[in-house]
Structure formats: structure tokens, C-alpha cells
Amino acid sequence: TLGVPVPGSVVLTIKAKGRAPELWTGDAAAAPTPITVALKPAKALTGRVVDPAGKPVAGAAIFFDSWRGMRTLVDQVRTGPDGAFSWPSAPADTVIAAVQAPGLLRQDNVPLTAGQENLVTLKKSTLLNGQVLDAATGTPITQYRLVWGIAYPNQRVIWQRTQPSPKIKDDGSFETTFSGFYPAYIIKIEAPGYEPAFGDRVDALAGNTVEQVYRLKKGHNIEG
């Protein structure tokens, strides 16, 4: 029995151990009637994840994102040391997945089908080499934090402060990579005693290396 607060279409994903999932759709406003759903034997969906050189990627995450136009699946698996993955309770038809791994570019809308050879090649992620300097003296600044900004076209930047800052070297430099979860970023640098500095827009999907220098100006005390 389902308690549905408002009339409308209902989508159910039915699962059972050893069986492939099945979708059922119905009208919540209709009179209650028994539902019969036949679950077919599960299919094993297997595959491999490799890097641009064809080497296996261990620990890659495969998120089974959508199926039959619905986003009701919550299953995910990870690759082993040989880059292989297996989902033993998959449906027979195609599932759309997202695949990601540290240091490599996330790939969305990946079609995967049980019983077929599923090979996913992840591209190299975009690398940002940055350096933070005092604008007046040119000396390195080694105490600062990175604030990541999601840069959508023709929209305001959405700043995120939850990303951990990378290791800062003695010359004020740092390295960070972009997974491609969002298409573009802007990095803001904040340091005690300085005004914030903003870098240029970084294309997270380019898979290249970007060099940026951040020259910070001394801040001014606010008195009142």
C-alpha cells in the first residue's frame, strides 16, 4: 500500500535479490488495485575503466544514474585493481552511468549494457598550476586559501568553500585538478592582510594544463 499525498503519476522501481529491477508507473488518483510486476533474472553488467594510455584505473566510481528515462536507480560500484567492475543485479537493457576517478575527467551519459563489452576511457583532468605573489614586492605568499567558484555562462559565480585547499609550496605555488563535475571554474585567492584576487575562467573539460599567477594587493583596515 502506498500513501501518496497528491494525485499524479507514480513511478516505482522494484528490486529483489537475484532479479533484475523493473519499473512500474501508475496514476495515484486511480482506485486502489493490486499490482503485479514480473521480475526477470538479473543480468551481470561488467566492464573496465582505463586511462588515456589504456592502463586500468583502480577505485573508479560508476554511478548508475538513469534507466528508461528515469533516475530511480541508486546503485553504484567501484573498479578493482585491474580496472574491472561488475554489477550482478543489472537489467537487460541499457543503463546510463557517470564514471569518475581521482586525477581524471568525470564522464557523464555513459551507456552501459549487460552482456556487452563495456570499456570506459577517462580523459586526463584539467590541471591548474598557480602561484600567489605580493603585487608590490613580487615575494611569494604562502598563507592563503583557495575558494572554488562554479562559472556558468552568463550567470553569477557560485562560490564553494567546502573544497580543501591544496598543498602550498615555499614559492607560493600550488596544483589542483578539476574533475569536470561542472564545466568551468574560477579560483579566488584569500590571504590574511590582502584583498582577494580572482583568476581567469578555467575550462574544466579541456583536459589541459593552465598556468595562472595571482598578484595580491595589501588590504586596508576598516575603521568605524
Backbone as CSV, one residue per row, in Angstrom:
resi,resn,N_x,N_y,N_z,CA_x,CA_y,CA_z,C_x,C_y,C_z
1,THR,0.859,-1.190,0.000,0.000,0.000,0.000,0.889,1.233,0.000
2,LEU,0.550,2.194,-0.870,1.312,3.428,-0.971,0.467,4.591,-0.492
3,GLY,1.076,5.435,0.333,0.406,6.661,0.725,0.924,7.796,-0.133
4,VAL,0.130,8.264,-1.082,0.540,9.324,-1.985,-0.257,10.570,-1.650
5,PRO,0.378,11.693,-1.260,-0.355,12.858,-0.772,-1.173,13.576,-1.832
6,VAL,-0.744,13.566,-3.090,-1.462,14.301,-4.129,-1.636,13.410,-5.343
7,PRO,-2.704,13.643,-6.134,-2.891,12.863,-7.355,-1.759,13.117,-8.345
8,GLY,-1.524,12.134,-9.186,-0.497,12.284,-10.201,0.144,10.961,-10.525
9,SER,1.095,11.005,-11.455,1.786,9.796,-11.888,2.771,9.322,-10.829
10,VAL,2.821,8.014,-10.648,3.736,7.403,-9.686,4.671,6.466,-10.437
11,VAL,5.947,6.558,-10.109,6.951,5.682,-10.712,7.586,4.857,-9.593
12,LEU,7.539,3.554,-9.740,8.141,2.647,-8.761,9.265,1.855,-9.417
13,THR,10.355,1.692,-8.689,11.420,0.782,-9.102,11.407,-0.390,-8.137
14,ILE,11.134,-1.574,-8.653,11.022,-2.771,-7.819,12.300,-3.589,-7.965
15,LYS,12.875,-3.982,-6.826,14.117,-4.757,-6.817,13.952,-5.975,-5.921
16,ALA,14.683,-7.014,-6.232,14.749,-8.205,-5.389,16.092,-8.883,-5.638
17,LYS,16.611,-9.534,-4.628,17.908,-10.184,-4.744,17.887,-11.247,-5.846
18,GLY,18.879,-11.177,-6.718,18.985,-12.136,-7.798,18.090,-11.853,-8.979
19,ARG,17.367,-10.729,-8.937,16.447,-10.369,-10.008,16.810,-8.993,-10.567
20,ALA,16.504,-8.810,-11.831,16.726,-7.510,-12.453,15.657,-6.536,-11.978
21,PRO,15.990,-5.259,-11.820,14.982,-4.286,-11.412,13.929,-4.106,-12.505
22,GLU,12.784,-3.612,-12.094,11.705,-3.354,-13.044,11.014,-2.050,-12.664
23,LEU,10.516,-1.335,-13.667,9.788,-0.091,-13.448,8.286,-0.328,-13.557
24,TRP,7.548,0.384,-12.714,6.093,0.378,-12.805,5.615,1.811,-12.689
25,THR,4.723,2.216,-13.554,4.144,3.548,-13.485,2.641,3.421,-13.386
26,GLY,2.037,4.338,-12.648,0.591,4.311,-12.484,0.064,5.666,-12.064
27,ASP,-1.234,5.771,-11.921,-1.898,7.008,-11.556,-2.293,6.949,-10.092
28,ALA,-1.787,7.900,-9.316,-2.069,7.907,-7.882,-3.531,8.208,-7.597
29,ALA,-4.222,8.822,-8.563,-5.623,9.173,-8.339,-6.571,8.022,-8.612
30,ALA,-6.078,6.972,-9.245,-6.942,5.839,-9.581,-7.314,5.050,-8.333
31,ALA,-8.387,4.293,-8.436,-8.818,3.465,-7.311,-7.774,2.394,-7.029
32,PRO,-7.536,2.060,-5.758,-6.525,1.054,-5.415,-6.811,-0.297,-6.062
33,THR,-5.816,-0.822,-6.731,-5.926,-2.150,-7.361,-4.623,-2.892,-7.128
34,PRO,-4.673,-4.213,-7.062,-3.429,-4.978,-6.892,-2.477,-4.749,-8.075
35,ILE,-1.198,-4.732,-7.777,-0.167,-4.547,-8.794,0.618,-5.844,-8.934
36,THR,0.769,-6.308,-10.152,1.582,-7.487,-10.421,2.769,-7.080,-11.287
37,VAL,3.958,-7.333,-10.781,5.186,-6.996,-11.505,6.041,-8.256,-11.599
38,ALA,6.361,-8.667,-12.803,7.190,-9.852,-13.013,8.651,-9.434,-13.082
39,LEU,9.480,-9.981,-12.197,10.910,-9.675,-12.174,11.675,-10.775,-12.892
40,LYS,12.447,-10.370,-13.872,13.240,-11.323,-14.637,14.566,-11.600,-13.926
41,PRO,15.226,-12.705,-14.267,16.538,-12.975,-13.671,17.508,-11.831,-13.946
42,ALA,18.344,-11.552,-12.965,19.297,-10.450,-13.091,20.353,-10.757,-14.155
43,LYS,20.880,-9.703,-14.728,21.985,-9.788,-15.666,23.227,-9.178,-15.019
44,ALA,24.374,-9.716,-15.332,25.624,-9.149,-14.831,26.130,-8.103,-15.818
45,LEU,26.248,-6.882,-15.335,26.804,-5.813,-16.158,28.263,-5.633,-15.762
46,THR,29.162,-5.947,-16.655,30.598,-5.884,-16.368,31.281,-4.923,-17.336
47,GLY,32.459,-4.507,-16.962,33.217,-3.615,-17.828,34.552,-3.253,-17.209
48,ARG,35.276,-2.370,-17.895,36.579,-1.916,-17.424,36.680,-0.411,-17.618
49,VAL,37.465,0.220,-16.736,37.761,1.649,-16.844,39.262,1.805,-17.017
50,VAL,39.663,2.549,-18.052,41.084,2.747,-18.337,41.358,4.236,-18.489
51,ASP,42.641,4.609,-18.393,43.051,5.997,-18.578,43.405,6.237,-20.049
52,PRO,43.823,7.456,-20.425,44.118,7.718,-21.837,45.189,6.809,-22.441
53,ALA,46.067,6.265,-21.594,47.112,5.361,-22.082,46.647,3.911,-22.142
54,GLY,45.400,3.652,-21.774,44.875,2.286,-21.783,45.184,1.504,-20.527
55,LYS,45.742,2.157,-19.506,46.055,1.469,-18.256,44.822,1.409,-17.361
56,PRO,44.659,0.308,-16.610,43.471,0.172,-15.752,43.431,1.237,-14.673
57,VAL,42.225,1.693,-14.369,42.013,2.695,-13.321,41.361,2.009,-12.128
58,ALA,42.097,1.893,-11.048,41.562,1.278,-9.832,40.794,2.313,-9.021
59,GLY,39.725,1.868,-8.387,38.966,2.746,-7.500,38.056,3.729,-8.202
60,ALA,37.844,3.570,-9.505,36.900,4.445,-10.209,35.479,4.135,-9.751
61,ALA,34.663,5.171,-9.625,33.273,5.010,-9.189,32.354,5.061,-10.394
62,ILE,31.463,4.088,-10.479,30.464,4.036,-11.547,29.097,4.215,-10.905
63,PHE,28.451,5.330,-11.223,27.121,5.630,-10.695,26.092,5.340,-11.788
64,PHE,25.183,4.406,-11.532,24.137,4.083,-12.496,23.039,5.131,-12.339
65,ASP,23.115,6.122,-13.203,22.386,7.371,-12.999,20.950,7.327,-13.480
66,SER,20.705,6.825,-14.659,19.335,6.814,-15.181,19.084,5.557,-16.004
67,TRP,17.817,5.217,-16.107,17.416,3.982,-16.792,15.980,4.153,-17.273
68,ARG,15.781,3.908,-18.548,14.470,4.081,-19.179,13.922,5.489,-18.962
69,GLY,14.829,6.454,-18.955,14.431,7.844,-18.810,14.138,8.281,-17.391
70,MET,14.350,7.391,-16.417,14.075,7.701,-15.020,15.372,7.657,-14.205
71,ARG,15.405,8.455,-13.146,16.584,8.484,-12.278,16.221,7.872,-10.921
72,THR,15.777,6.628,-10.961,15.341,5.949,-9.741,16.344,4.911,-9.249
73,LEU,17.377,4.651,-10.021,18.408,3.711,-9.574,19.366,4.421,-8.618
74,VAL,19.789,3.737,-7.587,20.750,4.312,-6.642,21.989,3.423,-6.534
75,ASP,22.136,2.500,-7.450,23.243,1.547,-7.380,24.541,2.196,-7.857
76,GLN,25.637,1.758,-7.278,26.962,2.179,-7.724,27.979,1.103,-7.380
77,VAL,29.042,1.034,-8.173,30.116,0.071,-7.937,31.445,0.777,-8.145
78,ARG,32.523,0.106,-7.751,33.875,0.627,-7.954,34.734,-0.418,-8.652
79,THR,35.723,0.081,-9.352,36.625,-0.827,-10.049,37.657,-1.402,-9.096
80,GLY,38.127,-2.594,-9.426,39.196,-3.221,-8.671,40.561,-2.806,-9.201
81,PRO,41.635,-3.442,-8.719,42.992,-3.098,-9.161,43.205,-3.251,-10.662
82,ASP,42.433,-4.128,-11.290,42.574,-4.344,-12.731,41.654,-3.439,-13.552
83,GLY,40.987,-2.494,-12.883,40.090,-1.580,-13.574,38.734,-2.169,-13.915
84,ALA,38.477,-3.400,-13.491,37.217,-4.070,-13.833,36.138,-3.772,-12.793
85,PHE,34.897,-3.756,-13.258,33.762,-3.589,-12.364,32.663,-4.570,-12.745
86,SER,31.774,-4.833,-11.792,30.665,-5.749,-12.043,29.474,-5.346,-11.201
87,TRP,28.324,-5.302,-11.853,27.042,-5.076,-11.176,26.201,-6.314,-11.437
88,PRO,26.063,-7.210,-10.464,25.413,-8.502,-10.714,23.896,-8.427,-10.844
89,SER,23.270,-7.327,-10.438,21.802,-7.248,-10.438,21.299,-6.211,-11.431
90,ALA,21.858,-6.213,-12.616,21.518,-5.209,-13.623,20.339,-5.636,-14.481
91,PRO,19.643,-4.673,-15.064,18.612,-5.007,-16.048,19.256,-5.406,-17.368
92,ALA,18.452,-5.973,-18.260,18.992,-6.429,-19.545,19.218,-5.276,-20.515
93,ASP,18.469,-4.173,-20.344,18.600,-3.059,-21.280,19.622,-2.042,-20.779
94,THR,19.851,-1.022,-21.585,20.940,-0.078,-21.346,20.664,0.829,-20.154
95,VAL,21.720,1.045,-19.373,21.700,1.971,-18.242,22.676,3.099,-18.554
96,ILE,22.317,4.326,-18.182,23.195,5.470,-18.374,23.928,5.738,-17.064
97,ALA,25.257,5.833,-17.148,26.081,5.951,-15.942,26.961,7.188,-15.992
98,ALA,27.466,7.548,-14.824,28.517,8.555,-14.687,29.724,7.851,-14.079
99,VAL,30.906,8.142,-14.619,32.126,7.461,-14.186,33.156,8.517,-13.796
100,GLN,33.750,8.359,-12.622,34.755,9.312,-12.189,35.842,8.619,-11.380
101,ALA,37.035,9.238,-11.404,38.183,8.727,-10.661,39.113,9.896,-10.369
102,PRO,39.821,9.875,-9.244,40.726,10.975,-8.899,41.772,11.200,-9.984
103,GLY,41.991,12.478,-10.326,43.006,12.827,-11.311,42.586,12.674,-12.750
104,LEU,41.340,12.228,-12.976,40.841,12.039,-14.329,39.514,12.772,-14.490
105,LEU,39.151,13.033,-15.743,37.969,13.814,-16.039,36.714,12.947,-15.905
106,ARG,35.768,13.420,-15.136,34.496,12.715,-14.980,33.799,12.607,-16.337
107,GLN,33.185,11.461,-16.595,32.459,11.257,-17.839,31.002,10.931,-17.515
108,ASP,30.099,11.745,-18.050,28.670,11.541,-17.833,28.028,10.919,-19.071
109,ASN,26.787,10.475,-18.899,25.996,9.928,-20.016,26.703,8.773,-20.719
110,VAL,27.257,7.858,-19.921,27.951,6.688,-20.463,26.957,5.535,-20.577
111,PRO,26.642,5.063,-21.790,25.724,3.931,-21.923,26.424,2.609,-21.613
112,LEU,25.833,1.822,-20.732,26.378,0.514,-20.352,25.268,-0.522,-20.473
113,THR,25.614,-1.694,-21.027,24.616,-2.729,-21.252,25.142,-4.076,-20.784
114,ALA,24.333,-4.795,-20.027,24.709,-6.126,-19.567,24.900,-7.054,-20.761
115,GLY,25.912,-7.934,-20.654,26.183,-8.891,-21.717,27.024,-8.345,-22.845
116,GLN,27.406,-7.069,-22.781,28.257,-6.476,-23.800,29.604,-6.094,-23.206
117,GLU,30.566,-5.825,-24.085,31.875,-5.369,-23.625,31.802,-3.878,-23.366
118,ASN,31.884,-3.507,-22.112,31.772,-2.098,-21.721,33.152,-1.572,-21.329
119,LEU,33.727,-0.760,-22.184,35.032,-0.169,-21.923,34.873,1.341,-21.830
120,VAL,35.271,1.904,-20.690,35.167,3.335,-20.462,36.573,3.915,-20.379
121,THR,36.879,4.869,-21.239,38.181,5.532,-21.231,38.011,6.941,-20.679
122,LEU,38.636,7.203,-19.539,38.560,8.521,-18.926,39.718,9.391,-19.415
123,LYS,39.411,10.629,-19.732,40.428,11.564,-20.193,41.182,12.185,-19.015
124,LYS,42.313,12.767,-19.335,43.101,13.467,-18.320,42.331,14.688,-17.838
125,SER,42.363,14.939,-16.538,41.661,16.096,-15.992,42.462,17.370,-16.237
126,THR,41.774,18.498,-16.176,42.423,19.798,-16.330,43.247,20.092,-15.081
127,LEU,44.488,20.504,-15.288,45.411,20.808,-14.189,45.654,22.309,-14.129
128,LEU,45.515,22.888,-12.956,45.831,24.296,-12.737,47.092,24.416,-11.907
129,ASN,48.125,25.024,-12.494,49.332,25.391,-11.768,49.234,26.868,-11.419
130,GLY,49.149,27.177,-10.148,49.009,28.566,-9.724,50.138,29.014,-8.833
131,GLN,50.346,30.310,-8.794,51.333,30.898,-7.891,50.771,32.194,-7.343
132,VAL,50.960,32.426,-6.030,50.412,33.595,-5.357,51.569,34.472,-4.892
133,LEU,51.551,35.740,-5.345,52.636,36.670,-5.062,52.090,37.969,-4.494
134,ASP,52.949,38.669,-3.736,52.647,40.026,-3.294,52.747,40.943,-4.508
135,ALA,51.690,41.706,-4.795,51.664,42.526,-6.003,52.725,43.611,-5.990
136,ALA,53.093,44.135,-4.822,54.050,45.231,-4.743,55.493,44.751,-4.784
137,THR,55.783,43.660,-4.097,57.176,43.215,-3.962,57.510,42.009,-4.820
138,GLY,56.497,41.241,-5.243,56.743,40.027,-6.014,57.163,38.841,-5.179
139,THR,57.170,38.985,-3.863,57.574,37.879,-2.991,56.424,36.876,-2.855
140,PRO,56.755,35.600,-2.675,55.703,34.584,-2.564,54.875,34.752,-1.296
141,ILE,53.609,34.457,-1.409,52.696,34.383,-0.265,52.397,32.911,-0.039
142,THR,52.595,32.449,1.176,52.450,31.016,1.453,51.300,30.699,2.406
143,GLN,50.607,31.728,2.870,49.440,31.504,3.717,48.217,32.075,3.009
144,TYR,47.455,31.194,2.403,46.255,31.601,1.694,45.351,30.398,1.520
145,ARG,44.156,30.650,1.060,43.224,29.565,0.775,42.596,29.788,-0.593
146,LEU,42.211,28.668,-1.215,41.521,28.698,-2.495,40.017,28.609,-2.258
147,VAL,39.267,29.435,-2.951,37.806,29.350,-2.953,37.380,29.046,-4.385
148,TRP,36.704,27.933,-4.546,36.294,27.485,-5.883,34.984,28.149,-6.264
149,GLY,34.927,28.656,-7.490,33.702,29.254,-7.997,33.211,28.515,-9.227
150,ILE,31.962,28.072,-9.216,31.366,27.415,-10.386,30.937,28.513,-11.351
151,ALA,31.476,28.493,-12.563,31.273,29.575,-13.518,30.377,29.110,-14.658
152,TYR,29.082,29.298,-14.494,28.143,29.018,-15.586,28.137,30.195,-16.560
153,PRO,27.940,29.951,-17.850,27.890,31.053,-18.819,26.755,32.024,-18.504
154,ASN,27.080,33.323,-18.527,26.095,34.397,-18.363,25.340,34.321,-17.042
155,GLN,25.979,33.748,-16.028,25.377,33.695,-14.704,26.421,34.104,-13.670
156,ARG,25.937,34.473,-12.507,26.861,34.834,-11.436,27.624,33.594,-10.983
157,VAL,28.817,33.803,-10.474,29.652,32.707,-9.994,29.108,32.197,-8.660
158,ILE,29.035,30.884,-8.526,28.580,30.258,-7.285,29.822,29.804,-6.517
159,TRP,30.108,30.465,-5.407,31.333,30.182,-4.655,31.109,29.036,-3.680
160,GLN,32.105,28.154,-3.608,32.058,26.996,-2.713,33.264,27.032,-1.781
161,ARG,33.002,26.933,-0.495,34.087,26.975,0.489,34.342,25.614,1.127
162,THR,33.761,24.579,0.567,33.921,23.244,1.148,35.094,22.480,0.553
163,GLN,35.653,22.975,-0.567,36.768,22.280,-1.190,38.043,22.483,-0.360
164,PRO,38.774,21.424,-0.063,40.032,21.586,0.680,41.091,22.259,-0.182
165,SER,41.904,23.105,0.436,42.982,23.773,-0.298,44.122,22.796,-0.540
166,PRO,44.790,22.893,-1.669,45.916,22.000,-1.951,47.157,22.395,-1.153
167,LYS,48.181,21.578,-1.238,49.440,21.865,-0.565,50.097,23.090,-1.188
168,ILE,50.533,24.013,-0.338,51.179,25.243,-0.800,52.696,25.089,-0.648
169,LYS,53.421,25.349,-1.727,54.878,25.222,-1.716,55.529,26.512,-1.231
170,ASP,56.843,26.439,-0.976,57.567,27.591,-0.431,57.592,28.778,-1.381
171,ASP,57.449,28.529,-2.671,57.443,29.633,-3.635,56.040,30.177,-3.890
172,GLY,55.079,29.791,-3.023,53.717,30.278,-3.155,52.888,29.575,-4.212
173,SER,53.397,28.497,-4.760,52.699,27.806,-5.840,51.834,26.671,-5.309
174,PHE,50.912,26.240,-6.146,50.030,25.125,-5.820,49.606,24.441,-7.109
175,GLU,49.084,23.231,-6.956,48.499,22.489,-8.069,47.134,21.968,-7.650
176,THR,46.187,22.019,-8.563,44.880,21.445,-8.299,44.276,20.975,-9.615
177,THR,43.424,19.971,-9.548,42.796,19.426,-10.745,41.286,19.607,-10.668
178,PHE,40.654,19.583,-11.835,39.209,19.740,-11.945,38.629,18.450,-12.518
179,SER,37.658,17.883,-11.824,37.105,16.586,-12.225,36.153,16.694,-13.401
180,GLY,35.647,17.904,-13.668,34.673,18.052,-14.743,33.239,17.882,-14.292
181,PHE,33.014,17.852,-12.976,31.633,17.758,-12.486,30.838,18.975,-12.937
182,TYR,31.515,20.142,-12.980,30.956,21.355,-13.570,31.865,21.770,-14.723
183,PRO,31.329,22.453,-15.741,32.118,22.714,-16.946,33.221,23.744,-16.782
184,ALA,33.080,24.691,-15.866,34.093,25.745,-15.751,34.142,26.267,-14.315
185,TYR,35.330,26.769,-13.943,35.546,27.282,-12.597,36.336,28.587,-12.655
186,ILE,36.205,29.360,-11.578,37.084,30.496,-11.314,37.623,30.297,-9.903
187,ILE,38.926,30.458,-9.741,39.550,30.308,-8.425,39.810,31.685,-7.826
188,LYS,39.338,31.857,-6.603,39.604,33.083,-5.845,40.617,32.769,-4.751
189,ILE,41.575,33.679,-4.557,42.597,33.507,-3.527,42.324,34.489,-2.400
190,GLU,42.268,33.984,-1.181,42.098,34.817,0.005,43.292,34.622,0.924
191,ALA,43.913,35.720,1.354,45.073,35.656,2.236,44.950,36.743,3.298
192,PRO,45.367,36.468,4.539,45.279,37.472,5.606,46.057,38.737,5.243
193,GLY,45.420,39.897,5.401,46.077,41.170,5.142,46.057,41.614,3.692
194,TYR,45.403,40.829,2.810,45.372,41.149,1.388,43.935,41.190,0.878
195,GLU,43.753,41.928,-0.213,42.483,41.888,-0.921,42.391,40.581,-1.696
196,PRO,41.192,40.044,-1.883,41.070,38.812,-2.673,41.527,39.034,-4.114
197,ALA,42.009,37.972,-4.728,42.412,38.001,-6.136,41.666,36.901,-6.878
198,PHE,41.290,37.209,-8.123,40.492,36.281,-8.921,41.279,35.860,-10.158
199,GLY,41.256,34.553,-10.443,41.903,34.045,-11.635,40.980,34.095,-12.829
200,ASP,41.511,33.721,-13.980,40.702,33.634,-15.187,39.841,32.376,-15.148
201,ARG,38.815,32.369,-15.972,37.920,31.225,-16.081,38.681,30.012,-16.607
202,VAL,38.520,28.868,-15.940,39.203,27.633,-16.316,38.183,26.663,-16.911
203,ASP,38.456,26.199,-18.127,37.602,25.202,-18.768,37.940,23.841,-18.179
204,ALA,37.042,23.322,-17.333,37.314,22.068,-16.635,37.270,20.863,-17.548
205,LEU,36.691,21.011,-18.740,36.543,19.881,-19.649,37.650,19.820,-20.692
206,ALA,38.588,20.771,-20.668,39.613,20.851,-21.715,40.668,19.756,-21.586
207,GLY,40.938,19.309,-20.361,41.959,18.284,-20.163,43.366,18.770,-20.413
208,ASN,43.621,20.058,-20.199,44.948,20.624,-20.444,45.549,21.144,-19.150
209,THR,46.705,21.809,-19.262,47.373,22.419,-18.114,47.281,23.935,-18.241
210,VAL,46.823,24.583,-17.171,46.629,26.027,-17.157,47.578,26.638,-16.140
211,GLU,48.246,27.742,-16.531,49.145,28.454,-15.629,48.502,29.795,-15.264
212,GLN,48.419,30.090,-13.966,47.871,31.371,-13.523,48.698,31.909,-12.360
213,VAL,48.947,33.215,-12.389,49.658,33.904,-11.309,48.684,34.880,-10.658
214,TYR,48.581,34.811,-9.354,47.688,35.669,-8.586,48.542,36.685,-7.837
215,ARG,48.363,37.965,-8.149,49.128,39.038,-7.506,48.190,39.780,-6.553
216,LEU,48.443,39.603,-5.267,47.557,40.139,-4.243,48.026,41.507,-3.761
217,LYS,47.075,42.448,-3.668,47.357,43.786,-3.145,47.044,43.818,-1.647
218,LYS,47.814,44.630,-0.928,47.592,44.784,0.505,46.191,45.322,0.759
219,GLY,45.551,44.803,1.791,44.234,45.283,2.158,44.326,46.502,3.066
220,HIS,43.174,47.102,3.339,43.092,48.280,4.191,42.180,47.987,5.375
221,ASN,42.568,48.477,6.511,41.735,48.280,7.691,40.472,49.107,7.603
222,ILE,39.366,48.532,8.063,38.091,49.238,8.093,37.868,49.738,9.526
223,GLU,37.753,51.032,9.666,37.564,51.638,10.984,36.211,52.312,11.055
224,GLY,35.620,52.281,12.212,34.326,52.925,12.358,33.963,53.077,13.810
